Amino acid sequence: MANKTQEDGGIHFPFPFTPYSIQKDFMAELYRVLDAGKIGIFESPTGTGKSLSLICGALSWLRDFEQKKHQEEARLLETRTVPLSDGKDQPPFLSSSCKETPDTLRPAGEPDWVTQFVQKKEERDLVDRLKEEQVRRKKREERLQQIRHNAQLKYAAKRMRREEEEMERLLHLSREMLAEGTGTEPLEQLVCGDEELVLAEYESDEEKRAARGVDEEEEEEDLEEEHVTKIYYCSRTHSQLAQFVHEVQRSPFGKDTRLVSLGSRQNLCINEDVKNLGSAQLINDRCMEMQRSKHEKSRAEDEKPKRRRQEHQAACPFYSYEQLQLLRDEVLVGVKDIEQLVSLGKEARACPYYGSRFAIPAAQFCQAHSQLLQYMERYGKRLKAKNLMYIKQLLYLLEQFVTVLGGNIKQNPNTQSLSQTGTELKTINDFLFQSQIDNINLFKVQRYCEKSMVSRKLFGFTERYGTVLASSREQSRLAGFQHFLQSLQPALTETPVPHGDEGEARVPRSASPLMHIEGFLAALTTANQDGRVILNRQGSLSQSSLKFLLLNPAVHFAQVVKECRAVVIAGGTMQPVSDFREQLLACAGVEAERVVEFSCGHVIPPDNILPLVICSGPSSQQLEFTYQKRELPQMMDETGRILYNLCNVVPGGVVCFFPSYEYQRQVHAHWDKSGLLARLAVRKKIFQEPKRANQVEQVLLEYSRCIKCCGHAGGVVTGALLLSVVGGKMSEGINFSDDLGRCVVMVGMPYPNIKSPELQEKMAYLDQTLPRIPGQPPPGKALVENLCMKAVNQSIGRAIRHQKDFASIVLLDHRYARPPILGKLPAWIRDRVEVKATFGPAFAAMRKFHRERPGPS
């Protein structure tokens, strides 16, 4: 498809096809936000092409910005004069690159000749820097052009790399032959392989700075790119990032844009020995350890080895300066997603993780305590004093963490009942005092854990000796803390651990329990007055937990706002936006006048959507799915009757969302017992959202296949009914377009659990910190409503994915009819919603809507 060039206010927006009018408006507003350095909140419904609008709008601004920057640089180099300004309208090269101005504030009363001298010197320095940048940029462009058009350069680099690898292999064999039989006896006899488990002598950062060489720094400087203005695109999932990369590839900017996909080591590592560790933290720790081995290798080569080291302790073969340089240039030549990066890294035998970054300069309390104690007993004589000191501090911390919950580190947590149960929230200071650990410097302990990699050593130790050192009785005692292990995750809400085989697919390879302790310590040391510790005491110690809660996410976002020229938050369902304004932006120090909101309608014709609020069912039962009423048999019966009627008139697929997995199971069991499930199955084949992540794709495949077969075959069964859960795997990122989602039903309002201590603390925090707006509910109550409606908007946004799509949306609860709630729906739904007090008119509207639409496609 030929590229189209669109103009808006004199700005050229290249586009792969003729854009919708809302896409033109989106790009124009985005350009203005980026140019003015604003904070933008952009809402564009799913299916309106917002990814391409983001790409073409942002890259058009970047194109113009860089062009102005180069023009200013050329003018400056020609005239050698810097324009004076008040700092608001600085040339691009000053505001984005050099970060300096010649009119820096001078001391009062300074002689004119001094001011002129300083200004002239700054001008000369700036010109010199610009010349250096131009030279580096020219060399970089020439090299990239060579790589694009000269395949011989690639082959020469690869041949040189193979020669170096062969030389290194022969040199390694020679050293082994020379070292054989010349080793000296160690302090104590160690089993083969034990040496790698012993902690190295620990040095603080201050001690290391004095001894650090310059070679490493010089190597890193060589890999640094000259300053360029960058656009960072962040998303929650890798699949969304991959989709974005593919959109860039098919956009008019695809051939000229340098794009680097940044992922975790877990996604980009090509060292099979490391990747097979499974756990993300184990992979990170092993990678960092191999980095350290690389830098220590040169110092150790001249010394006689005391014993043969295991081969897997060597530096990573995919991390070398030459290989990473080649990969970096390959990455910058063309747009590549993460999968393509991994393939390129394997071909070049260069690490994609570092190559891409060079392109862009309680079960465990007890278990960790037991493992650390055994580790110290086995290697205590070989450990230095600092290592022993920090290990003893860690042991004390673990013991106190268990004690504060009311347990005893020396007893079986499964059989250890607690006299006091319930949930308690503490400030960080109160928790430290109650745990009696306020006399320990947690910053130093956490830093020691990070730098010494003690958790990695402990993991290797327990992998090798865990089944030998722990008796069957000990293993039984430690196994009881498996639930406690999962509790040490710093998060806002707690995800229940599934029972039985449902949870198997969600459990990664077990890492060292100390790794979870480290995460908890890191949360404690990085928190401020907005942090809380939740002590959750259950019947037994093994079911109890400690959890960190951060009440103010703006503390992390503030740094992003401070360092970025502009920030754009974009999505398909951004309503209600008050959370972004009040809890994120205002708390991060963003002035209200800097925030720009943009919201557009959908690309579908108005007649292609029918949103309904149904207040009562066929038997005139008022629909109110509160916690007190939703489990009543008559409420579940009425819900079933509504679905049965809808399934009789809606073709294709019907997706029905319930507030929780538990309620979905309850309703399903009730319908099965009453016979309603069998009646539903006459018209629609029934599917349920699975809890196991690895079963989702299979369920969706069968659901899609069923709808397709029914559409072509005809007959009594007209499609399928998918019972899903708000906030589950089907409510985000799944595309129910066309016949897959002709009707979306929302059963009740998915309010969060108001009795949750975490939510109550968050509400109280907002009521105390945010101002009360006249005529509006308190900030805490507004939070609850916003959480509910964000979940609703996310779920109903699964249907209608393109311009010719159509669907009905049914909201089952009379509370949806309240104006404040309707006002939180997306504008393209809110403007067309119909409130039906009784079921008869609602059913008539549904039947008319779907009869006037084409049959299954």
PyMOL commands that set and color helices and strands:
alter all, ss='L'
color gray80, all
select helices_A, chain A and resi 21-36+50-79+92-98+112-149+151-179+194-197+205-211+215-223+238-250+265-268+272-275+280-300+311-313+321-333+338-348+352-359+363-382+385-404+428-435+442-452+454-469+472-479+482-486+500-506+513-526+541-543+554-563+578-586+592-594+606-608+633-649+661-674+676-683+693-713+738-741+757-769+779-796+814-817+819-822+827-830+839-851
alter helices_A, ss='H'
color red, helices_A
select strands_A, chain A and resi 4-8+11-15+39-43+422-427+531-537+545-550+567-571+595-599+609-614+652-658+684-688+719-725+743-747+807-812+834-836
alter strands_A, ss='S'
color yellow, strands_A
deselect
rebuild
show_as cartoon
